Amino acid sequence: MNISTSLKYLSRCFAIAALMPSAVLAAASSADSADSYRNFESHQFRPLALSLSGDYIYVANTPDNRIEIFDLSGKKPVHAGEVMTGLEPVALAARSDSELWVVNHLSDSVSIVDTSVNPPQIKQTLYVGDEPRDIVFGGKDNRYAFITAAHRGQNSPYTDPDNPGELTTPGIGRADIWIFDADKPGKDGGKPILVKPLFGDSPGPLAVTPDGSRVYAGVFKSGNQTTIVGRVLVCRGGANAKPCETAPDGPVAPGGLPAPNKSVEGIRQPGVGIIVKWDGEGWKDELDRDWSDVIKLDLPDYDVFEINALKPADEARSFATVGTILYAMAVNPATGELFVANTDAINEVRFEGVRSDEREYTTVQGHLHETRITVVDPEQGAVSPHHLNTHINYEQFPVPATVREKTLSMPVAVEFSGDGKLAYVAAKGSDKVAVIDAARLAKGQYDPAGSEQIVVPGGPAGLVLDEARGKLYALTRFNNSLVVINTKKNTVDEVLPLFSPEPDAVIAGRPFFFNAALTSGNGESSCASCHVAGDKDELAWDLGDPMGAMLENPSRVIGPLRGRPKFHPMKGPMLTQTMRGLENHGPLHWRGDRTAGNDPGGDPLDTAGGMTKFNQAFVSLMGREETLNEAQLQLLVAYSMSMVPPPNPIRALDNSLTPKQAAGKDFFQNYKSVMGMTTCSSCHVLSERRGYYGTKGDLTHIIGGRLTKIPHHRNTYERVGMFGRAASTTLLEDTDHMGAQIRGYGFTHDGGADTTIRFMSYPAFQFPEGNKQRREVEQYLFAYESNLRPVVGQQVTLSSDSGAQLMARAGLLVERAQAGDADLVLRTVVDGRQKGYLMQPDGTFLGDSLRDEAVTVEQIREQGAAITLTAVPRGWGTRIALDRNDDGVRDGDGQH
């Protein structure tokens, strides 16, 4: 199969664009017109698994919330069954030939599936922490199940009502490993033998040695030992530094901001922060100036942890500086080396803009995140990163097409041959699987070659090797298909599409977000390089352009200060923002400078119009020779507008607030705390009916008189992990050194406020009762309202011996569905067929056939099989329970 095969898939995308005018695409992105499907874009960590006998392959159909089963005993894979699990299954592991464990990312659960019966059935649902991502079995006889999850969530053990998720506790890791005895996982929702915190951010991939004795856990978005020095307004001089005289046009620390600090028009940029990176000796900026005397934290950058699977309670060993975004890991069965597929960010370099011989300043064009495999040698303790795209000359622009043909982007899966000689690497952003000589790579002798790359159209997201049959199986995310690869010929034998409920506009638009070969010059960078899985990379970037011109600001400015200053082309460091939940939020970027308001007759509150202003980034950031055409751009806009954030994991499942959260909300909404003139909520507007979750698209002034768009608060809880900050005259008194931290960026536009308390301590804010009220507001912001109610995704499996705890949880799901927080779906097996039911307003359940009469839960349970209740987003229930393909024919009455 050659590259032309890959283009067939893209041609379908263009065909969809041609048939869909802009108005239709905009409608496809609206939650009101697509109530039966919303796009969470959950990253798939281990979406394929072979049964232990090798006779079956299990496939995570993530958008359809199902596991598909294929029989491999014949000449070709044959679909042999399916089972609905939780929402957004992203990882699978076969415990035995009769048992499959499934990690449900949005449901915060693990489904234990009995695969020995026909049809397969869920026999138990285990509850874990927030957004679980991966699973492996290890220990003696693979007795223990290891599951990665964030250190928070309604199912976690951190249930202090005054500090849920331990979000205000410095010095703890945000990464948990949930460990279950797979033989005895515990009754009801399960009881882990250990929840093991690790000193890192939210964890991601796992790997296990062939003998099961060691398990490796990776931090998904782990950082790269960079942090922010706040707006540079201090004289140098260590702990006794005195404030300098503040100039009206910017910072006045010795040397000020590195040049250039004026636009091409000669206008000095506003005072901004500086990104600094730890070089082993100090915190250095691009001029090699050492800022260690004002950085109040350490970033050990522990990326990978080694767990003794035989004694999981033992202290975990750590490995640092492995990479910035860790996508996948695998242990070489021959050498014991750990191969970590990752990307490494270059955010310490300032500015975007086209590379040229005449350019006198830096640019990250085409060089955002490098694609790497880092080899960790546990015996020697060595960490050796290896660039997979050594053929790229990052100074070259434009880039010859021959460069893209060899480039690998976004390495998301690694599989080894049984003898450890070959490593198969899925490059999701390149539509390729690379076949790499493992020994040469470990020695640093790898050079990419097109002859060693298999074109796999559709964005390969997972791999599993079947050496007995000479096959490699890949799951593609763009087109949701199982791909069969012949490992003797390194060719694609077959593509088996899976059913997907996603709208055509979402499917067709996804490649323009992820496919670097399509959207960048050298084939390495894409939107998803920084907006990882449609979210963020937890870093700040300084992406202004000194060659740019001042831009008019058409947006409304609110707040006590007046004036509408223009947007300077040099913006300073700003945090990567999530792409989830963009609709109804007006202009984009932290400053709101991506706006349709400067178009003739344009509206600054037109979010989709603002999205089109990112088109220039395909040249200035990704190094493409030209921007996307109109059809391509409209597909990207529709896709980007389709993504929504997950439910809040801090707020109680019944949507109630703790006393402190409630007090914080009352203060936030009603007390005129901003200079005694207005409330917090006057700017941070909350209106669930209108889709406002902290912002409606207005701008306000920040420190120094600059403007910023008022941000939403739906993911405030995710920013926790930086305690300790750089000193600045704008941030009140200095702080003590806070020691090791897991993040280099906190809150505000540049991450310079380590905590929300620090931000609320700015002189502009008034809190009559001091930190007591600040803490209350902080607790409310962590539990802030979101698009979906907290109960969405939550599950319970009831069998004949279920106890009072599970019955109470089932009652909660029923109660919240009747309150309008979610639709409630019931799945079970009746008469040898998987059957769905949807709860009605009166509490009865309607089956998936027109012949069915409304029944109660008790009547369904009398059938004898276990039942699983799942709270799904409102509007999803009919599709998931009754009519999978939304064709008007119920599943029990037709073929689906």
Secondary structure, DSSP 8 states (H G I E B T S, - for coil): --HHHHHHHHHHHHHHHHHS-HHHHHHHT-GGG-TT--B-----SB-EEE-TTSSEEEEEEGGGTEEEEEE-SSSS-EEEEEEE-SSSEEEEEEEETTEEEEEETTTTEEEEEE-SSSS-EEEEEEE-SBS---EEEESGGG-EEEEEEES-STTSS---TTSGGGTT-TT--SEEEEEEETT---STT---SEEEEESSSSEEEEEE-TTSSEEEEEESB---SEEEE-S--B-S-GGG--B---BTTB--STT-S-S--B-TTS-B-----EEEEE-SSSEE-TT--B-TTT---B---EEEEEEETTSTTS--EEEE-S-SEEEEEEE-TTT--EEEEEEEE-TTS-------TT--S---TT-SEEEEEEEEETTTTEEEEEES-TT--TT-SS--HHHHTT----EEEEEE-TTSSEEEEEEGGGTEEEEEEHHHHHTT-----GGGEEE-TT-EEEEEEEGGGTEEEEEETTTTEEEEEETTTTEEEEEEE------HHHHHHTHHHH-HHHHSSSS---HHHHSGGGS--S-EE----TT---B---S-B-SSS-----B-S----EE----TT-TT--SBSTT--B-GGGSTT--TT-HHHHHGGGGGHHHHTT--SS---HHHHHHHHHHHTTB-----SSS-TTS---HHHHHHHHHHHHS--BTTTB-HHHHS-EETTTTEES-SS-EEE-GGG-EEE----TTGGGG---------GGGSS------B-S-S--BSTTS-BSSHHHHHTSTTB--TTTHHHHHHHHHHHHT---SS-TTTT-EEEE-TT--HHHHHHHHHHHHHHHTTS-EEEEEEEETTEEEEEEE-TTS-EEESSTT---B-HHHHHTT-S-EEEEEE-TT-HIIIII-TT-SSS-GGGS--
